[in-house]
Amino acid sequence: MSAPEDQGLEITILDFAKVPSADPRRRGRLDYMYTISLPNGRIRIVTIPVEELEGLEDKAKEEKIKQYIMKDLEEYRKWVGKKIKI
């Protein structure tokens, strides 16, 4: 689940491209790679399987992209700034 501060967060999509999947489990398939900019200036890349988006109306496509971005931000916040003692 996304953090409450994600609600209303304005993300800018800088670019997107259809690329061969880097996931070995998806060998031979394509993904959309979205380059996004966060309000803090950080740049992130979010990858979405082509089959998750193709054939969707624009509104549904946007909702799916938001879901993937929120999932990425959840993982991002879990680790960024974390101190690990080795």
mmCIF file as gemmi writes it, N, C-alpha and C atoms, coordinates in Angstrom:
data_model
loop_
_atom_site.group_PDB
_atom_site.id
_atom_site.type_symbol
_atom_site.label_atom_id
_atom_site.label_alt_id
_atom_site.label_comp_id
_atom_site.label_asym_id
_atom_site.label_entity_id
_atom_site.label_seq_id
_atom_site.pdbx_PDB_ins_code
_atom_site.Cartn_x
_atom_site.Cartn_y
_atom_site.Cartn_z
_atom_site.occupancy
_atom_site.B_iso_or_equiv
_atom_site.pdbx_formal_charge
_atom_site.auth_seq_id
_atom_site.auth_asym_id
_atom_site.pdbx_PDB_model_num
ATOM 1 N N . MET Axp A 1 ? 0.847 -1.19 0 1 0 ? 1 A 1
ATOM 2 C CA . MET Axp A 1 ? 0 0 0 1 0 ? 1 A 1
ATOM 3 C C . MET Axp A 1 ? 0.879 1.234 0 1 0 ? 1 A 1
ATOM 4 N N . SER Axp A 2 ? 0.488 2.233 -0.712 1 0 ? 2 A 1
ATOM 5 C CA . SER Axp A 2 ? 1.28 3.453 -0.789 1 0 ? 2 A 1
ATOM 6 C C . SER Axp A 2 ? 1.14 4.252 0.505 1 0 ? 2 A 1
ATOM 7 N N . ALA Axp A 3 ? 2.134 5.078 0.775 1 0 ? 3 A 1
ATOM 8 C CA . ALA Axp A 3 ? 2.109 5.929 1.952 1 0 ? 3 A 1
ATOM 9 C C . ALA Axp A 3 ? 1.082 7.04 1.757 1 0 ? 3 A 1
ATOM 10 N N . PRO Axp A 4 ? 0.495 7.554 2.867 1 0 ? 4 A 1
ATOM 11 C CA . PRO Axp A 4 ? -0.503 8.621 2.731 1 0 ? 4 A 1
ATOM 12 C C . PRO Axp A 4 ? 0.032 9.841 1.993 1 0 ? 4 A 1
ATOM 13 N N . GLU Axp A 5 ? 1.342 10.127 2.139 1 0 ? 5 A 1
ATOM 14 C CA . GLU Axp A 5 ? 1.896 11.303 1.456 1 0 ? 5 A 1
ATOM 15 C C . GLU Axp A 5 ? 1.965 11.123 -0.056 1 0 ? 5 A 1
ATOM 16 N N . ASP Axp A 6 ? 1.764 9.906 -0.56 1 0 ? 6 A 1
ATOM 17 C CA . ASP Axp A 6 ? 1.745 9.684 -1.998 1 0 ? 6 A 1
ATOM 18 C C . ASP Axp A 6 ? 0.462 10.209 -2.641 1 0 ? 6 A 1
ATOM 19 N N . GLN Axp A 7 ? -0.606 10.312 -1.869 1 0 ? 7 A 1
ATOM 20 C CA . GLN Axp A 7 ? -1.868 10.776 -2.405 1 0 ? 7 A 1
ATOM 21 C C . GLN Axp A 7 ? -1.733 12.245 -2.799 1 0 ? 7 A 1
ATOM 22 N N . GLY Axp A 8 ? -1.963 12.546 -4.05 1 0 ? 8 A 1
ATOM 23 C CA . GLY Axp A 8 ? -1.859 13.903 -4.539 1 0 ? 8 A 1
ATOM 24 C C . GLY Axp A 8 ? -0.442 14.312 -4.92 1 0 ? 8 A 1
ATOM 25 N N . LEU Axp A 9 ? 0.516 13.398 -4.782 1 0 ? 9 A 1
ATOM 26 C CA . LEU Axp A 9 ? 1.898 13.671 -5.164 1 0 ? 9 A 1
ATOM 27 C C . LEU Axp A 9 ? 1.963 13.849 -6.675 1 0 ? 9 A 1
ATOM 28 N N . GLU Axp A 10 ? 2.606 14.904 -7.128 1 0 ? 10 A 1
ATOM 29 C CA . GLU Axp A 10 ? 2.683 15.162 -8.564 1 0 ? 10 A 1
ATOM 30 C C . GLU Axp A 10 ? 3.993 14.6 -9.127 1 0 ? 10 A 1
ATOM 31 N N . ILE Axp A 11 ? 3.868 13.616 -9.979 1 0 ? 11 A 1
ATOM 32 C CA . ILE Axp A 11 ? 4.991 12.947 -10.635 1 0 ? 11 A 1
ATOM 33 C C . ILE Axp A 11 ? 4.997 13.404 -12.085 1 0 ? 11 A 1
ATOM 34 N N . THR Axp A 12 ? 6.182 13.644 -12.631 1 0 ? 12 A 1
ATOM 35 C CA . THR Axp A 12 ? 6.282 14.014 -14.037 1 0 ? 12 A 1
ATOM 36 C C . THR Axp A 12 ? 6.845 12.831 -14.822 1 0 ? 12 A 1
ATOM 37 N N . ILE Axp A 13 ? 6.142 12.415 -15.867 1 0 ? 13 A 1
ATOM 38 C CA . ILE Axp A 13 ? 6.669 11.384 -16.758 1 0 ? 13 A 1
ATOM 39 C C . ILE Axp A 13 ? 7.572 12.094 -17.757 1 0 ? 13 A 1
ATOM 40 N N . LEU Axp A 14 ? 8.861 11.812 -17.683 1 0 ? 14 A 1
ATOM 41 C CA . LEU Axp A 14 ? 9.836 12.463 -18.547 1 0 ? 14 A 1
ATOM 42 C C . LEU Axp A 14 ? 9.937 11.789 -19.906 1 0 ? 14 A 1
ATOM 43 N N . ASP Axp A 15 ? 9.769 10.469 -19.915 1 0 ? 15 A 1
ATOM 44 C CA . ASP Axp A 15 ? 9.936 9.708 -21.154 1 0 ? 15 A 1
ATOM 45 C C . ASP Axp A 15 ? 9.369 8.313 -20.942 1 0 ? 15 A 1
ATOM 46 N N . PHE Axp A 16 ? 9.098 7.623 -22.034 1 0 ? 16 A 1
ATOM 47 C CA . PHE Axp A 16 ? 8.751 6.201 -21.959 1 0 ? 16 A 1
ATOM 48 C C . PHE Axp A 16 ? 9.156 5.546 -23.267 1 0 ? 16 A 1
ATOM 49 N N . ALA Axp A 17 ? 9.417 4.257 -23.172 1 0 ? 17 A 1
ATOM 50 C CA . ALA Axp A 17 ? 9.829 3.503 -24.353 1 0 ? 17 A 1
ATOM 51 C C . ALA Axp A 17 ? 9.42 2.054 -24.179 1 0 ? 17 A 1
ATOM 52 N N . LYS Axp A 18 ? 9.18 1.403 -25.305 1 0 ? 18 A 1
ATOM 53 C CA . LYS Axp A 18 ? 8.901 -0.034 -25.313 1 0 ? 18 A 1
ATOM 54 C C . LYS Axp A 18 ? 10.246 -0.723 -25.54 1 0 ? 18 A 1
ATOM 55 N N . VAL Axp A 19 ? 10.648 -1.561 -24.575 1 0 ? 19 A 1
ATOM 56 C CA . VAL Axp A 19 ? 11.97 -2.192 -24.614 1 0 ? 19 A 1
ATOM 57 C C . VAL Axp A 19 ? 11.864 -3.683 -24.319 1 0 ? 19 A 1
ATOM 58 N N . PRO Axp A 20 ? 12.854 -4.469 -24.752 1 0 ? 20 A 1
ATOM 59 C CA . PRO Axp A 20 ? 12.876 -5.884 -24.356 1 0 ? 20 A 1
ATOM 60 C C . PRO Axp A 20 ? 12.992 -5.968 -22.837 1 0 ? 20 A 1
ATOM 61 N N . SER Axp A 21 ? 12.254 -6.861 -22.243 1 0 ? 21 A 1
ATOM 62 C CA . SER Axp A 21 ? 12.261 -7 -20.791 1 0 ? 21 A 1
ATOM 63 C C . SER Axp A 21 ? 13.628 -7.426 -20.284 1 0 ? 21 A 1
ATOM 64 N N . ALA Axp A 22 ? 14.072 -6.802 -19.189 1 0 ? 22 A 1
ATOM 65 C CA . ALA Axp A 22 ? 15.327 -7.177 -18.54 1 0 ? 22 A 1
ATOM 66 C C . ALA Axp A 22 ? 15.108 -8.296 -17.53 1 0 ? 22 A 1
ATOM 67 N N . ASP Axp A 23 ? 13.858 -8.625 -17.26 1 0 ? 23 A 1
ATOM 68 C CA . ASP Axp A 23 ? 13.523 -9.682 -16.31 1 0 ? 23 A 1
ATOM 69 C C . ASP Axp A 23 ? 13.71 -11.04 -16.987 1 0 ? 23 A 1
ATOM 70 N N . PRO Axp A 24 ? 14.597 -11.877 -16.459 1 0 ? 24 A 1
ATOM 71 C CA . PRO Axp A 24 ? 14.836 -13.171 -17.102 1 0 ? 24 A 1
ATOM 72 C C . PRO Axp A 24 ? 13.58 -14.057 -17.184 1 0 ? 24 A 1
ATOM 73 N N . ARG Axp A 25 ? 12.622 -13.829 -16.293 1 0 ? 25 A 1
ATOM 74 C CA . ARG Axp A 25 ? 11.375 -14.602 -16.34 1 0 ? 25 A 1
ATOM 75 C C . ARG Axp A 25 ? 10.478 -14.154 -17.484 1 0 ? 25 A 1
ATOM 76 N N . ARG Axp A 26 ? 10.795 -12.978 -18.062 1 0 ? 26 A 1
ATOM 77 C CA . ARG Axp A 26 ? 9.991 -12.44 -19.163 1 0 ? 26 A 1
ATOM 78 C C . ARG Axp A 26 ? 10.785 -12.419 -20.461 1 0 ? 26 A 1
ATOM 79 N N . ARG Axp A 27 ? 11.732 -13.298 -20.574 1 0 ? 27 A 1
ATOM 80 C CA . ARG Axp A 27 ? 12.575 -13.381 -21.775 1 0 ? 27 A 1
ATOM 81 C C . ARG Axp A 27 ? 11.718 -13.435 -23.034 1 0 ? 27 A 1
ATOM 82 N N . GLY Axp A 28 ? 12.078 -12.579 -24.007 1 0 ? 28 A 1
ATOM 83 C CA . GLY Axp A 28 ? 11.36 -12.546 -25.271 1 0 ? 28 A 1
ATOM 84 C C . GLY Axp A 28 ? 10.123 -11.653 -25.26 1 0 ? 28 A 1
ATOM 85 N N . ARG Axp A 29 ? 9.815 -11.047 -24.127 1 0 ? 29 A 1
ATOM 86 C CA . ARG Axp A 29 ? 8.645 -10.165 -24.024 1 0 ? 29 A 1
ATOM 87 C C . ARG Axp A 29 ? 9.088 -8.711 -23.94 1 0 ? 29 A 1
ATOM 88 N N . LEU Axp A 30 ? 8.129 -7.831 -24.088 1 0 ? 30 A 1
ATOM 89 C CA . LEU Axp A 30 ? 8.422 -6.404 -24.046 1 0 ? 30 A 1
ATOM 90 C C . LEU Axp A 30 ? 7.837 -5.748 -22.802 1 0 ? 30 A 1
ATOM 91 N N . ASP Axp A 31 ? 8.485 -4.674 -22.361 1 0 ? 31 A 1
ATOM 92 C CA . ASP Axp A 31 ? 8.02 -3.857 -21.242 1 0 ? 31 A 1
ATOM 93 C C . ASP Axp A 31 ? 7.999 -2.402 -21.68 1 0 ? 31 A 1
ATOM 94 N N . TYR Axp A 32 ? 7.156 -1.615 -21.026 1 0 ? 32 A 1
ATOM 95 C CA . TYR Axp A 32 ? 7.247 -0.169 -21.145 1 0 ? 32 A 1
ATOM 96 C C . TYR Axp A 32 ? 8.136 0.297 -20.005 1 0 ? 32 A 1
ATOM 97 N N . MET Axp A 33 ? 9.087 1.152 -20.314 1 0 ? 33 A 1
ATOM 98 C CA . MET Axp A 33 ? 9.982 1.707 -19.316 1 0 ? 33 A 1
ATOM 99 C C . MET Axp A 33 ? 9.658 3.199 -19.204 1 0 ? 33 A 1
ATOM 100 N N . TYR Axp A 34 ? 9.1 3.587 -18.058 1 0 ? 34 A 1
ATOM 101 C CA . TYR Axp A 34 ? 8.737 4.978 -17.803 1 0 ? 34 A 1
ATOM 102 C C . TYR Axp A 34 ? 9.818 5.624 -16.956 1 0 ? 34 A 1
ATOM 103 N N . THR Axp A 35 ? 10.331 6.76 -17.421 1 0 ? 35 A 1
ATOM 104 C CA . THR Axp A 35 ? 11.281 7.55 -16.647 1 0 ? 35 A 1
ATOM 105 C C . THR Axp A 35 ? 10.469 8.661 -15.998 1 0 ? 35 A 1
ATOM 106 N N . ILE Axp A 36 ? 10.5 8.696 -14.663 1 0 ? 36 A 1
ATOM 107 C CA . ILE Axp A 36 ? 9.686 9.668 -13.936 1 0 ? 36 A 1
ATOM 108 C C . ILE Axp A 36 ? 10.574 10.561 -13.069 1 0 ? 36 A 1
ATOM 109 N N . SER Axp A 37 ? 10.073 11.748 -12.797 1 0 ? 37 A 1
ATOM 110 C CA . SER Axp A 37 ? 10.751 12.691 -11.918 1 0 ? 37 A 1
ATOM 111 C C . SER Axp A 37 ? 9.881 12.905 -10.689 1 0 ? 37 A 1
ATOM 112 N N . LEU Axp A 38 ? 10.494 12.77 -9.52 1 0 ? 38 A 1
ATOM 113 C CA . LEU Axp A 38 ? 9.792 12.995 -8.263 1 0 ? 38 A 1
ATOM 114 C C . LEU Axp A 38 ? 9.916 14.472 -7.871 1 0 ? 38 A 1
ATOM 115 N N . PRO Axp A 39 ? 9.035 14.964 -7.011 1 0 ? 39 A 1
ATOM 116 C CA . PRO Axp A 39 ? 9.108 16.362 -6.593 1 0 ? 39 A 1
ATOM 117 C C . PRO Axp A 39 ? 10.447 16.742 -5.947 1 0 ? 39 A 1
ATOM 118 N N . ASN Axp A 40 ? 11.146 15.764 -5.342 1 0 ? 40 A 1
ATOM 119 C CA . ASN Axp A 40 ? 12.432 16.05 -4.71 1 0 ? 40 A 1
ATOM 120 C C . ASN Axp A 40 ? 13.583 16.088 -5.721 1 0 ? 40 A 1
ATOM 121 N N . GLY Axp A 41 ? 13.254 15.951 -7.017 1 0 ? 41 A 1
ATOM 122 C CA . GLY Axp A 41 ? 14.268 16.02 -8.062 1 0 ? 41 A 1
ATOM 123 C C . GLY Axp A 41 ? 14.872 14.677 -8.45 1 0 ? 41 A 1
ATOM 124 N N . ARG Axp A 42 ? 14.56 13.645 -7.706 1 0 ? 42 A 1
ATOM 125 C CA . ARG Axp A 42 ? 15.09 12.313 -8.031 1 0 ? 42 A 1
ATOM 126 C C . ARG Axp A 42 ? 14.416 11.775 -9.286 1 0 ? 42 A 1
ATOM 127 N N . ILE Axp A 43 ? 15.188 11.021 -10.049 1 0 ? 43 A 1
ATOM 128 C CA . ILE Axp A 43 ? 14.693 10.385 -11.268 1 0 ? 43 A 1
ATOM 129 C C . ILE Axp A 43 ? 14.587 8.89 -10.999 1 0 ? 43 A 1
ATOM 130 N N . ARG Axp A 44 ? 13.469 8.299 -11.383 1 0 ? 44 A 1
ATOM 131 C CA . ARG Axp A 44 ? 13.235 6.865 -11.182 1 0 ? 44 A 1
ATOM 132 C C . ARG Axp A 44 ? 12.814 6.26 -12.523 1 0 ? 44 A 1
ATOM 133 N N . ILE Axp A 45 ? 13.022 4.961 -12.648 1 0 ? 45 A 1
ATOM 134 C CA . ILE Axp A 45 ? 12.543 4.225 -13.821 1 0 ? 45 A 1
ATOM 135 C C . ILE Axp A 45 ? 11.577 3.157 -13.33 1 0 ? 45 A 1
ATOM 136 N N . VAL Axp A 46 ? 10.395 3.158 -13.907 1 0 ? 46 A 1
ATOM 137 C CA . VAL Axp A 46 ? 9.361 2.182 -13.555 1 0 ? 46 A 1
ATOM 138 C C . VAL Axp A 46 ? 9.069 1.359 -14.796 1 0 ? 46 A 1
ATOM 139 N N . THR Axp A 47 ? 9.129 0.048 -14.646 1 0 ? 47 A 1
ATOM 140 C CA . THR Axp A 47 ? 8.919 -0.868 -15.768 1 0 ? 47 A 1
ATOM 141 C C . THR Axp A 47 ? 7.567 -1.565 -15.616 1 0 ? 47 A 1
ATOM 142 N N . ILE Axp A 48 ? 6.822 -1.603 -16.723 1 0 ? 48 A 1
ATOM 143 C CA . ILE Axp A 48 ? 5.494 -2.208 -16.731 1 0 ? 48 A 1
ATOM 144 C C . ILE Axp A 48 ? 5.397 -3.15 -17.929 1 0 ? 48 A 1
ATOM 145 N N . PRO Axp A 49 ? 4.98 -4.402 -17.717 1 0 ? 49 A 1
ATOM 146 C CA . PRO Axp A 49 ? 4.816 -5.313 -18.849 1 0 ? 49 A 1
ATOM 147 C C . PRO Axp A 49 ? 3.839 -4.744 -19.881 1 0 ? 49 A 1
ATOM 148 N N . VAL Axp A 50 ? 4.205 -4.849 -21.155 1 0 ? 50 A 1
ATOM 149 C CA . VAL Axp A 50 ? 3.382 -4.332 -22.243 1 0 ? 50 A 1
ATOM 150 C C . VAL Axp A 50 ? 1.954 -4.864 -22.147 1 0 ? 50 A 1
ATOM 151 N N . GLU Axp A 51 ? 1.815 -6.136 -21.854 1 0 ? 51 A 1
ATOM 152 C CA . GLU Axp A 51 ? 0.474 -6.732 -21.835 1 0 ? 51 A 1
ATOM 153 C C . GLU Axp A 51 ? -0.422 -6.146 -20.736 1 0 ? 51 A 1
ATOM 154 N N . GLU Axp A 52 ? 0.164 -5.468 -19.743 1 0 ? 52 A 1
ATOM 155 C CA . GLU Axp A 52 ? -0.629 -4.825 -18.686 1 0 ? 52 A 1
ATOM 156 C C . GLU Axp A 52 ? -1.284 -3.529 -19.179 1 0 ? 52 A 1
ATOM 157 N N . LEU Axp A 53 ? -0.716 -2.927 -20.238 1 0 ? 53 A 1
ATOM 158 C CA . LEU Axp A 53 ? -1.192 -1.624 -20.699 1 0 ? 53 A 1
ATOM 159 C C . LEU Axp A 53 ? -1.875 -1.642 -22.055 1 0 ? 53 A 1
ATOM 160 N N . GLU Axp A 54 ? -1.409 -2.47 -22.96 1 0 ? 54 A 1
ATOM 161 C CA . GLU Axp A 54 ? -1.947 -2.437 -24.32 1 0 ? 54 A 1
ATOM 162 C C . GLU Axp A 54 ? -3.411 -2.85 -24.335 1 0 ? 54 A 1
ATOM 163 N N . GLY Axp A 55 ? -4.182 -2.106 -25.104 1 0 ? 55 A 1
ATOM 164 C CA . GLY Axp A 55 ? -5.609 -2.384 -25.221 1 0 ? 55 A 1
ATOM 165 C C . GLY Axp A 55 ? -6.453 -1.631 -24.208 1 0 ? 55 A 1
ATOM 166 N N . LEU Axp A 56 ? -5.822 -0.939 -23.256 1 0 ? 56 A 1
ATOM 167 C CA . LEU Axp A 56 ? -6.582 -0.183 -22.266 1 0 ? 56 A 1
ATOM 168 C C . LEU Axp A 56 ? -6.897 1.214 -22.797 1 0 ? 56 A 1
ATOM 169 N N . GLU Axp A 57 ? -8.024 1.731 -22.384 1 0 ? 57 A 1
ATOM 170 C CA . GLU Axp A 57 ? -8.359 3.127 -22.674 1 0 ? 57 A 1
ATOM 171 C C . GLU Axp A 57 ? -7.391 4.008 -21.89 1 0 ? 57 A 1
ATOM 172 N N . ASP Axp A 58 ? -7.227 5.248 -22.31 1 0 ? 58 A 1
ATOM 173 C CA . ASP Axp A 58 ? -6.257 6.146 -21.679 1 0 ? 58 A 1
ATOM 174 C C . ASP Axp A 58 ? -6.44 6.269 -20.168 1 0 ? 58 A 1
ATOM 175 N N . LYS Axp A 59 ? -7.667 6.418 -19.694 1 0 ? 59 A 1
ATOM 176 C CA . LYS Axp A 59 ? -7.926 6.58 -18.261 1 0 ? 59 A 1
ATOM 177 C C . LYS Axp A 59 ? -7.497 5.327 -17.495 1 0 ? 59 A 1
ATOM 178 N N . ALA Axp A 60 ? -7.848 4.161 -18.005 1 0 ? 60 A 1
ATOM 179 C CA . ALA Axp A 60 ? -7.471 2.902 -17.355 1 0 ? 60 A 1
ATOM 180 C C . ALA Axp A 60 ? -5.959 2.709 -17.404 1 0 ? 60 A 1
ATOM 181 N N . LYS Axp A 61 ? -5.344 3.111 -18.508 1 0 ? 61 A 1
ATOM 182 C CA . LYS Axp A 61 ? -3.889 3.021 -18.642 1 0 ? 61 A 1
ATOM 183 C C . LYS Axp A 61 ? -3.203 3.907 -17.598 1 0 ? 61 A 1
ATOM 184 N N . GLU Axp A 62 ? -3.712 5.116 -17.428 1 0 ? 62 A 1
ATOM 185 C CA . GLU Axp A 62 ? -3.145 6.028 -16.438 1 0 ? 62 A 1
ATOM 186 C C . GLU Axp A 62 ? -3.259 5.447 -15.027 1 0 ? 62 A 1
ATOM 187 N N . GLU Axp A 63 ? -4.388 4.842 -14.717 1 0 ? 63 A 1
ATOM 188 C CA . GLU Axp A 63 ? -4.574 4.227 -13.392 1 0 ? 63 A 1
ATOM 189 C C . GLU Axp A 63 ? -3.581 3.091 -13.17 1 0 ? 63 A 1
ATOM 190 N N . LYS Axp A 64 ? -3.35 2.284 -14.194 1 0 ? 64 A 1
ATOM 191 C CA . LYS Axp A 64 ? -2.404 1.17 -14.098 1 0 ? 64 A 1
ATOM 192 C C . LYS Axp A 64 ? -0.981 1.707 -13.875 1 0 ? 64 A 1
ATOM 193 N N . ILE Axp A 65 ? -0.621 2.763 -14.606 1 0 ? 65 A 1
ATOM 194 C CA . ILE Axp A 65 ? 0.7 3.386 -14.443 1 0 ? 65 A 1
ATOM 195 C C . ILE Axp A 65 ? 0.848 3.919 -13.015 1 0 ? 65 A 1
ATOM 196 N N . LYS Axp A 66 ? -0.196 4.556 -12.492 1 0 ? 66 A 1
ATOM 197 C CA . LYS Axp A 66 ? -0.168 5.066 -11.112 1 0 ? 66 A 1
ATOM 198 C C . LYS Axp A 66 ? 0.075 3.934 -10.126 1 0 ? 66 A 1
ATOM 199 N N . GLN Axp A 67 ? -0.577 2.789 -10.335 1 0 ? 67 A 1
ATOM 200 C CA . GLN Axp A 67 ? -0.391 1.646 -9.438 1 0 ? 67 A 1
ATOM 201 C C . GLN Axp A 67 ? 1.072 1.211 -9.41 1 0 ? 67 A 1
ATOM 202 N N . TYR Axp A 68 ? 1.684 1.113 -10.574 1 0 ? 68 A 1
ATOM 203 C CA . TYR Axp A 68 ? 3.084 0.701 -10.644 1 0 ? 68 A 1
ATOM 204 C C . TYR Axp A 68 ? 4.012 1.742 -10.015 1 0 ? 68 A 1
ATOM 205 N N . ILE Axp A 69 ? 3.711 3.023 -10.212 1 0 ? 69 A 1
ATOM 206 C CA . ILE Axp A 69 ? 4.529 4.071 -9.603 1 0 ? 69 A 1
ATOM 207 C C . ILE Axp A 69 ? 4.405 4.022 -8.081 1 0 ? 69 A 1
ATOM 208 N N . MET Axp A 70 ? 3.198 3.857 -7.571 1 0 ? 70 A 1
ATOM 209 C CA . MET Axp A 70 ? 3.004 3.789 -6.122 1 0 ? 70 A 1
ATOM 210 C C . MET Axp A 70 ? 3.721 2.587 -5.523 1 0 ? 70 A 1
ATOM 211 N N . LYS Axp A 71 ? 3.683 1.457 -6.224 1 0 ? 71 A 1
ATOM 212 C CA . LYS Axp A 71 ? 4.386 0.267 -5.759 1 0 ? 71 A 1
ATOM 213 C C . LYS Axp A 71 ? 5.899 0.527 -5.719 1 0 ? 71 A 1
ATOM 214 N N . ASP Axp A 72 ? 6.418 1.198 -6.745 1 0 ? 72 A 1
ATOM 215 C CA . ASP Axp A 72 ? 7.835 1.533 -6.779 1 0 ? 72 A 1
ATOM 216 C C . ASP Axp A 72 ? 8.202 2.478 -5.643 1 0 ? 72 A 1
ATOM 217 N N . LEU Axp A 73 ? 7.377 3.486 -5.38 1 0 ? 73 A 1
ATOM 218 C CA . LEU Axp A 73 ? 7.659 4.435 -4.307 1 0 ? 73 A 1
ATOM 219 C C . LEU Axp A 73 ? 7.642 3.773 -2.937 1 0 ? 73 A 1
ATOM 220 N N . GLU Axp A 74 ? 6.781 2.79 -2.773 1 0 ? 74 A 1
ATOM 221 C CA . GLU Axp A 74 ? 6.725 2.048 -1.511 1 0 ? 74 A 1
ATOM 222 C C . GLU Axp A 74 ? 8.067 1.362 -1.248 1 0 ? 74 A 1
ATOM 223 N N . GLU Axp A 75 ? 8.611 0.701 -2.242 1 0 ? 75 A 1
ATOM 224 C CA . GLU Axp A 75 ? 9.908 0.024 -2.112 1 0 ? 75 A 1
ATOM 225 C C . GLU Axp A 75 ? 11.028 1.052 -1.93 1 0 ? 75 A 1
ATOM 226 N N . TYR Axp A 76 ? 10.951 2.134 -2.662 1 0 ? 76 A 1
ATOM 227 C CA . TYR Axp A 76 ? 11.94 3.212 -2.596 1 0 ? 76 A 1
ATOM 228 C C . TYR Axp A 76 ? 12.042 3.757 -1.17 1 0 ? 76 A 1
ATOM 229 N N . ARG Axp A 77 ? 10.914 4.073 -0.579 1 0 ? 77 A 1
ATOM 230 C CA . ARG Axp A 77 ? 10.897 4.648 0.777 1 0 ? 77 A 1
ATOM 231 C C . ARG Axp A 77 ? 11.376 3.658 1.833 1 0 ? 77 A 1
ATOM 232 N N . LYS Axp A 78 ? 11.196 2.384 1.552 1 0 ? 78 A 1
ATOM 233 C CA . LYS Axp A 78 ? 11.617 1.362 2.501 1 0 ? 78 A 1
ATOM 234 C C . LYS Axp A 78 ? 13.139 1.364 2.672 1 0 ? 78 A 1
ATOM 235 N N . TRP Axp A 79 ? 13.866 1.7 1.615 1 0 ? 79 A 1
ATOM 236 C CA . TRP Axp A 79 ? 15.323 1.559 1.63 1 0 ? 79 A 1
ATOM 237 C C . TRP Axp A 79 ? 16.108 2.859 1.607 1 0 ? 79 A 1
ATOM 238 N N . VAL Axp A 80 ? 15.6 3.895 0.994 1 0 ? 80 A 1
ATOM 239 C CA . VAL Axp A 80 ? 16.355 5.15 0.892 1 0 ? 80 A 1
ATOM 240 C C . VAL Axp A 80 ? 16.497 5.774 2.278 1 0 ? 80 A 1
ATOM 241 N N . GLY Axp A 81 ? 17.727 6.079 2.637 1 0 ? 81 A 1
ATOM 242 C CA . GLY Axp A 81 ? 18.019 6.679 3.936 1 0 ? 81 A 1
ATOM 243 C C . GLY Axp A 81 ? 18.247 5.668 5.032 1 0 ? 81 A 1
ATOM 244 N N . LYS Axp A 82 ? 18.031 4.403 4.76 1 0 ? 82 A 1
ATOM 245 C CA . LYS Axp A 82 ? 18.219 3.356 5.778 1 0 ? 82 A 1
ATOM 246 C C . LYS Axp A 82 ? 19.708 3.166 6.007 1 0 ? 82 A 1
ATOM 247 N N . LYS Axp A 83 ? 20.09 3.112 7.27 1 0 ? 83 A 1
ATOM 248 C CA . LYS Axp A 83 ? 21.485 2.871 7.63 1 0 ? 83 A 1
ATOM 249 C C . LYS Axp A 83 ? 21.643 1.396 7.949 1 0 ? 83 A 1
ATOM 250 N N . ILE Axp A 84 ? 22.683 0.823 7.383 1 0 ? 84 A 1
ATOM 251 C CA . ILE Axp A 84 ? 22.961 -0.606 7.563 1 0 ? 84 A 1
ATOM 252 C C . ILE Axp A 84 ? 24.374 -0.733 8.124 1 0 ? 84 A 1
ATOM 253 N N . LYS Axp A 85 ? 24.512 -1.431 9.212 1 0 ? 85 A 1
ATOM 254 C CA . LYS Axp A 85 ? 25.82 -1.643 9.815 1 0 ? 85 A 1
ATOM 255 C C . LYS Axp A 85 ? 26.384 -2.962 9.3 1 0 ? 85 A 1
ATOM 256 N N . ILE Axp A 86 ? 27.628 -2.918 8.815 1 0 ? 86 A 1
ATOM 257 C CA . ILE Axp A 86 ? 28.257 -4.147 8.307 1 0 ? 86 A 1
ATOM 258 C C . ILE Axp A 86 ? 29.54 -4.467 9.067 1 0 ? 86 A 1
